[in-house]
Structures are given as structure tokens and as C-alpha cells.
Amino acid sequence: MIKVPIKPLSFNLAWRAVPTKNPKVSKNIKSREYRQYEKDVLWFLSPIKGVDFTLPLYVVYVFHLSSPMADWDNFIKAFQDIISAKYGFNDCKIIAGLVLKTKERKGHESSEFLITNSFEEAMETIRSCHRIHCAVVTERVIK
């Protein structure tokens, strides 16, 4: 998994609505926050080996968030668009995705992801992340 130690950007902060000539329609453009987030995320993305981006892809996203009220799907689109642009694939190649949201202390928010051609690898990764998360939460509750 590739870790990106930056607070994930929500969909609401990523896009800015711009009015068009038709008052009932607006156009979404990248916000200033999105452009900065994109630069920051790209800095942490290392090369991926062993993945054929022409074949169907499976992704695993783990979002470590400080707010338990955050929707689990609110952070995917901006993150996925940046990843697909960096590695040069169309995100329509992703045929399945697994997402895990964990609780993290404020100031320690981050994201992790895995891209693979193997469904089994994606499932094992999410199982492993979930076991680690459950063990940490249990340990914190017991102490």
C-alpha cells in the first residue's frame, strides 16, 4: 500500500460551482484547495510495479479521518482522479474498489491505497487493514 500522509480532501472542498449562461445549470471546476491537494498528493506517489494498467483493476482505499461523521465515499473521487492521472490510466478500468474508513487523531489524517490486477490481493489487503485497525481500537479501549 502507498501511504499519503495528507488529510484527504472531501468532494465538497474539491469542486467549485461556476454559474453559466443558463441560471439553472452550473459548471464544476477544480477549487484552489483541490489544486493544492493535487500537488501535495503527487509528491508522495511512488512508482507502482507489477500492475498492468491495460487490464481490469481493483483498488483498496483506506482513509484515516478525524471525524467519525465523515461519509466514507466523500474522499474517493478527487483522490482517484489524481492517482489515475499520475499512473496514466483511465479510472473506468477500475472494476471493483474496497474502502475502509478509520478513526484517527486530528492532525494525523492520511490516506493509503493499493492498485492491483488481483481481486484476491485486494481482499487480503483490506482484511489485513481491518484486522490491524480492530486491534488498535481494541487496544485503545482496553487501556
Secondary structure by P-SEA (a helix, b strand, c coil): ccccccccccccccbbbbbcccccbbbbcccaaaaaaaaaaaaacccccccccccbbbbbbbbbccccccccccccaaaaaaaaaaaccccccccbbbbbbbbbccccccccccccccaaaaaaaaaaaaaaaaaaaaaaaac
